[in-house]
Amino acid sequence: MSAFDPAVFSRNSRFEVDHLKIASVSASALVADFGSPLFVVDEEDFRSRASHWKSALEEAFGESAGTVYYAAKSFISKEVARWVDQVGIGLDVCTGGELAVAEAIGFPAGRVELHGNNKSEDEIRIAISYGVHTIVIDSFFEIERVARIASELGVVQRVYIRVTPGVEAHTHEFISTAHEDVKFGFSLASGAAWDAISAIRAENSLRLMGLHSHIGSQIFESEGFAAAAAKLITLLARFKDTYGHELSELDLGGGYGIAYLPGEETLDPSRILNELADIVKRECASAQISVPIISIEPGRAIVGPTTTTLYTVGTTKDVELDGGLSRRYIAVDGGMSDNIRPALYGAEYIAIVANRLPLGPNRNSRVVGKHCESGDIIIREIELSADIQPGDILAVPATGAYGYSMASNYNHVPRPAVVAVNQGNARVIVRRESISDLLALEN
């Protein structure tokens, strides 16, 4: 568990002789120059993965290929938005703050999609004024709000309906989003989705273009997507039978899984999208409708594997367990304020010593943070070298998704910096917060 595994690190990460290098920059140099904790993004890896999803969608669906929307919720910054724009894919945002990042760099509004289960009127107004391509409608209240604001602005706004298809994704309850008992979307089983279609069609300032579904996150097989697609296509067929024409677009969301542990594999875009294309084409033929324009929303699958968090060890402590066993607690200078996923979802990670070649046997260890919380655990159980000491650097891979984006200032700890590395160069894309930043909000 403590050995370097290229399957869970970014593509340009290597363990050379006695230290970790990311895009030819050593972990030791990164910590020396930028401090720790530190999020390190492999820029070329990010661009490569984004491009792969784009090409895979186009190859799988051909003329029916729509837009790959990078899900900003996984991690967004102005520089990341620039990369997304340069690759030529879209941006899915779900708050005014995420939209503000797009606006700040002049991201093309025609490639922006707005989500969210409780969009404020201000957010809706800003999005429509900016020219956001599609707004995904999530409630009956929102139909009225978007229609009214679009009318006030003299716009006919493109919209999708977010449909809850009643599919149980095999993932954690908190990140499973398409079964019936969730806050998102219009239920298919109860008839709410069809009622929403009727309500939107009654609004002159709204143009219903298609349907949207998102069944969850960290999914590795196509069965859940297949079940959702089949139900959505049935709804598209009902629409055609009722209104005499077809809805032309279908967004199948994201949730594609990545490797966090040795033995796991990051989902291959070509494989999953070819499987989805076969499913969609078959279901559409059966329903006697045209294949709609298909869009998707990978976020974690693009940024997750590209990023490594570097921590500095502060203390170690041996704790006696029942049965004569013991565990070493290794405390680092971050924790649940920069990675809440282990505490929230029970997410699992690995770690390696990044600044030297460990010596001696491994022992049962637990990597913990510095916060006043017993649940502040980064890695609950891992075999790490018994010679780990204060000052060593631990590298935790696959932290690009929902690390920084869910970070907090718990215990008034400033959030880490984010550094992009590429071909031996490193630069800050999000600076480290300071205590002055925290105090600046207070009277």
PyMOL commands that set and color helices and strands:
alter all, ss='L'
color gray80, all
select helices_A, chain A and resi 27-34+43-64+78-87+96-104+109-111+121-130+140-152+173-175+192-201+223-243+269-287+300-306+322-324+341-345+404-406+410-412+435-439
alter helices_A, ss='H'
color red, helices_A
select strands_A, chain A and resi 13-16+19-22+25-26+38-42+65-71+90-93+112-114+134-137+157-164+186-187+206-212+249-251+293-296+307-320+326-332+352-353+362-368+377-385+393-397+417-422+425-430
alter strands_A, ss='S'
color yellow, strands_A
deselect
rebuild
show_as cartoon
